[in-house]
Amino acid sequence: MLQDILMLAALFILRIGLPLLLVVGIGYTVLQKMTGLKLDWSPKFVTAVGGVLALWTLAVIAVVLRLSNGLGAVTNLSDQFPLGMWIGFDVMAGAMLGGGAFVLAGLVYVFGLERYRPILRSTILTAFLGYSLLVVALIIDIGRPYNIWRPLIYHNIHSVLFEVAICVMCYTTVLALEFAPALFERLRWKRAWQITHKLTLPLVIIGILLSTMHQSSLGSLWLITPGKLNDLWYTPWLPVFFWLSAIGVGLGMVVVESNLSSRGFKRGLEQKLLAGLAKFNAYWLGFYGVAKFADLAWRGKLWMLTEPTLQALLWWVEVGLGAVLPAILLMNPKVRNSKNALFAVGGMIVTCGILNRLNVSVFGLWTYTGPIYIPSLMEIAVTAALFTFGGAAFALLAKLLPVFPREHELEAVPAQG
């Protein structure tokens, strides 16, 4: 195994790495001359870039081994535990983190809340990149990647996976079209911008429908696991909970993304807008937390929360720190109007939302299978590479395209906190 990795690493450096560095160097020079784009070549920046490139190299090697030798060559998956980190995190959590896009698009275009428009493009870009990388992760994970086109031809209308596949494909296309005006604006293609702008409202409505369908359907997938998925999570309301959590965590991701981009690009923060969203999210997360408790009470499973088990602890962390506590904190205007406090609460919501998806897809099954699956180093490397690649793509597109509002536009936004 180690010999294969070293051989592939050498081939990657000689056949791909060096030519790629040459292309990147030429491309950076051209971009610098065309757009004035400049990078800070400090030791800290160079070290970070070197670490990311090393991670991407390891991920490429893992993908090559996976495609040539199968899932067993790089993952700890088995016939007893066929779905792991690439599904639980990359696909299920990835789709959830993009939930803020259809919420904000609906607020702006359907309900006419124009004050949220300044943060709409960055949210749509985040969702588009997330869904694009979700598709890449799905191609890597499925047993026969070359058959991924089959749902387009063979319509198994009785399969939840068919509905998820079609919805994700269509919604990714919708997100691309919703973000297209930013590209056309940068290229000054007025006619193309006008056409896509006129199509925005129907696209948003279609996007809301598609997102609602596949967010809930991802929860429906686990309804086939009675007796296997822990009763703390197995419920006929699982599709509804997946949809509810996608909205709450998606809005939390909007806060996190806005804060990170503000710090990274040294620009103003849409604090007033984020405070308004946070206030709504406080009520939403409060309702979600109450619904989770009510579901356990309705099914007679509240007693399981008092057991000294790993699953009970994970449930309390997921719901307590991801819904109940944030709902309480976000009701306080001081928290909503504090940049650091709002960022911390948003990060807590996102982290616990990801934990929810992992609880359903991994940890919640351990009461049936035992802890037979722990992600391998290669699985973690591929996931981390996709995450960092998405961040790099966002940073590059945000530099080249009109993604963020101008400072005077932010100052004109009325207070919502």
N, C-alpha and C positions, 0 to 999 in steps of 0.2 A: 504494500500500500504506500509506504513512505517513498520507495523507489519510483513508483508511478507518479507521485506528486512532484518529486524533484525533477523528473524527466519532463513532465508537462510544464513545470515552472520555467525550465530552461528554454523549451520550445516557445512558450508564450513570450518570454522576454526577447528572444531573437527574431521570431516570426511576426509577433503582434506588438509587443511593448515598444521596441525601438521605432518601428515605422509609425506607430500611433503617436509617440512623443514628437516625431518630426511633423506629422500632420497637425497636432495640437499647437506646436510652436508657430507654424505657418499661419494657422487659423487665428491664433491670438494676435499675431502681427497685423493681419488683415483687419480684424475687428477693431484693434486699437486705432488704426488709421481711419476706418470708416465711422466709428462711433465715439472715439475718445475713451474707450474702456481701459481702465488701468487697474492693476492688481498690486496689493501691498506685499512686496517680496521680502518681508521680514523673516527672521529665523523661526518665529512661532508659526507663521503662515506656511513656510516651506515644510516644516516638520509635520504640520497637520495634513497638508496635501500629500506628503510622502506616506503617512500612515493610511490615508484613505486609498491611495493608489495600491498600496500593499494589500489592503483588505479586498479591493476589487479584483486584484490578481488571484488571490486565494479563492474568491467566489467564482471567477471564471473557470478555474481548475476544477472546483467542485461541480459546476454545471456540466463541464465536459465529461467528467467521470460519471456523473449521473446519467447523461444521455447515452454514453457508450456502454456502461456496465449495469445500468438499472439503479433503482432507488436504494437497494440494499448496499450499494458500494459506498454511499456517502451519508445515509440517514440511519437512524435507529428504529425506523418503522418496521412493522411486521404484519402478517395476516391477522393477528389478534388486535393490533393497534395500527390501522392503516392511515389514519389522519393525525397529523402532528402539527408542528410549529408553522409549517408553510401554509397550512389551511387555517389553523386557529388564529395566528397572528397576521400573516401576510394578506390573506383573503378576507376572513371574517372581520378582523379588527381594522384592516385597511379600508374596507367598505364603510364601516361605522365612522371612521375619522373623517370621511368625506361627507357626512350627513349635514354639515353646516351649509353646504352649497345650495341644496334644494330649499332649505329653510329661508336663507337670506334672499335667494332669487324670488321665492314666493312673497316675502315681505315687500320687496321693491316693486316687482312687476305685477303681482296679483292684487296685493293690498295697498299699493301706492305709497309705501313708506319710503319716500325718496331719501330721507336722511341717512339710510343705511347703504346707499349706493357707493360711497367712497371705499368701503371695505369689501364690496361684492367681487370685484375682479380678482383680488388676491385669494379670496375664498374659493372661487371657481377654479383658479389655477391650481390651488392645493388639491382640490378634489379630482381634477383631471389627471394630475400627475399620480395621485394615489391610485386611481382606478386603472391607469395605464400600467403601473407597476404591479397591481393586483393581477392583471391579465398575464404579465410575464411570470409571476410566481405560480399562477395556475398552470401555465404551460410546462414549467419545470416540474411541478408536483404530479400531474396526472400520469398514469401508467404508460400511456402511449401518446406522447405530445403531438405526433403527426396526425392524430385523429381529432384534434380540437375543432376542426371545421365542420365536423359531422352534424352538430345541432342545427346548422343552417340548412341542411338537406333532409335529414331524418328527424321529423318532428314528433318526438315522444311527448304528447300533450299530457300524459298521466304522470310525468316525472317532475318533481320539484326542481331537480338539477337543470332540466331543460329550461324551465321558466327563469331560473337564476342566470343561466348562460345567456339567454336572449336579452334579458333585461340589462345585465351588466354591459353587454356589447352595445346595445342601443343607448344606454345612459352615458357610456364613455364617449360615444359619437355626439350626443347632445351637449355634453360638457365642452367638447372640442369646438362645436359650433357656437356655443355661448361665449367662449373665450376668443373666438376668431376676430371679433371687432377690434380687439387690442392689437392684433397682428396687422390687420388692414389699416388701422389708424397709424401705426408705425411706418408702414410701407406707403402710406398716402394713396391707397386704392379706394377712392371715394365711392365708386359704384358698388364695389363688393361690400364695403362697410354699410352702405344704405340697405342693401338686400338683406344682409344678416341682421341688421338692426330691426328691420320690419318683421323678421321671423322670430325675434327674441321671445315675445309673449307666448306664442304657441309652443316654442321649444321649452320654455320654463314650465308650462302646464304639463307637457309630456314628461319632462324630467321629474317633476314631483310625483307623477303617477308611477313612472318606472322605478324611482328610488323607493317609494313606499312599498311596491311589490317585492323587490328583491331584498330589501332590508328585512321584511317580515319573513320572506321565504327562506332566508338563511337560518332563521329560527325554526322554521318548519322542518328543515332537514333532520333535526334532532328529535322529532316526534316519533321516529322509528326506533328509539333506544329505550323503551320502557324496561325497567329492571336492570339496565346497564348504567344509564346516567343517574347520578345521585338525585334523590328526591328533593333536595334543596333547590335544584334547578329544573328538574323534569316536571313540566306542567303543560296542560293544553293551551295555556296563555303564553307559551314561549315565543310564538311569532309576534304577538303584541308587545311583549317586553323587549324584543330585539328592535322593534321600530321605535318604541319610546326611548330606549337608551341611545339609539343612533342620533336622535334629535338632541338630547341632552349633552352627550359626549361631543357631537359635531359642533355645537355652540361653544363648548369648552375648548375645542381645537381651534376655533376662530380666535379666541382670546390668546391662546398659546402662540399661534402662527403670527398674529399681529404684533405681539410683544417681541418675538424672536426677530422678525423682520425689522422692527423699529430699532432694536439694538444692533443688528448686523449691518443695516444700511445707514445707521445714524440719522434717522429721520424722525419726524413727529409721530406720536402715538394717538390713535383714534380713541382716546380715553372716554370721551362722552358717549360715543356710540357703543363701545364695549360695556360701559356701565349699564346702558339701556338693555342690551342683550342679556347681561348678567342678571338683572332684576327679573326678566321673564324666565330665565333659566332656573332661578331660585324656586319659583312656583312649580316649574316643570319637574325638576329633580325631586322636590318635596312630594309631588303627586306620584312619581315613579317609586320613591322609597316606601310610601304608604301602600302602594299597590303590591309591592314585593312582600311586605308583611301580611297584607290581606290575603294574598294568594296562599301563603303557608297556612294561615289560620283556616281558610276555606277548605284546604285539603287535609287539615288535621296534622300538620307537620311542624308546628311551631316548636314542639319539644326537641326537635333535632338541633335547634340553635343553642341548646344548653349542653349538648354533648361535647366531651373533650376530644374532638376529632379535627383533622386538618381541614376537612371540607367546611365544618362550622366556622373555623377561624377565617378561612378564605371568604366565606359568605359575609361575615361581619365586616371584614376589610373592604370588600367590594361595595356593599350597600352603605355601610356606615361612613367610610371615608370618601366614597364616590357619589353619594346621593344625599344622605341625611345631613352630614356635617357641612358640605358645600351649600346646601339649601339654607341652612341656618346662617352661615357666614355671609352669603350673598344678599341676605335680607338687610344687612347692615350697610348704610350708605358710605361709611368710612372705608369699608373693605372694597366696595365697588369703585370708589373714586381714588383708590391707591393703586398705582401701577404695579408695584411689587406684590402686594397682597392679592390682587386680581390674577396676576400671572401664576402665583403659587396655587391658588384655588383651581384655576384652569388646568394646571399641570396635574393636580390631584384627581380631578374629574377624568381627564384623559387616561391617566395611568390605571385607575380603577375600572374604567370602561374596557381597556385592553384586558385587564384581569378577568372581567366578566366573560369575555369571549374565550379566554384560555380555560376558565373554570368549566365552561360548557363543553369545550372540545377536547380538553386534556385532563385536568385535575378532577373534574366531576365523574370521570369514568374510572378513576383509580379504586373506588369502592367495589367495583366489579372485576377489574382486571388486575389490580395491584399496580404499583409504580413500575411497570415494565417498560415505559417509554420516557426517556429523557433526551432532549434534542442533542444531536452530535455537534461537534465543533463546526463541521461543514454546513449543517443546517443553519446554525447561528451566523456563520460568515455570510451565507447567501442573503439571509434576512437583513443583516446589518448593511450589506452592500447595496441592496435595493433601497433601504431607508436613506443612506447617505447619498446615493445617486439622485434620489428624489429631491433632497435638500440642495444638492449642487445644481440640478436642473432648474429648480425654483429661483435660486440666486441668479443664475445666468439670464433666465427669461425676465426676471424682475429688473435686471440692469438694462436689458435691450428693449423692452416693451413698456408702454405706459400702464403699469399695473397699479401703482399707488397714486393717491390723490396728491395734489399740490398742497402746500402748507396753508395757503389762504382759504382753501376749500374746507379744511379741517376747522379752522377758526370760525367759520360761518355756521358750523353745525350747532343746533341748540342743545342744551343740557338735557340728559335723559335719566340721570342717576338719582 
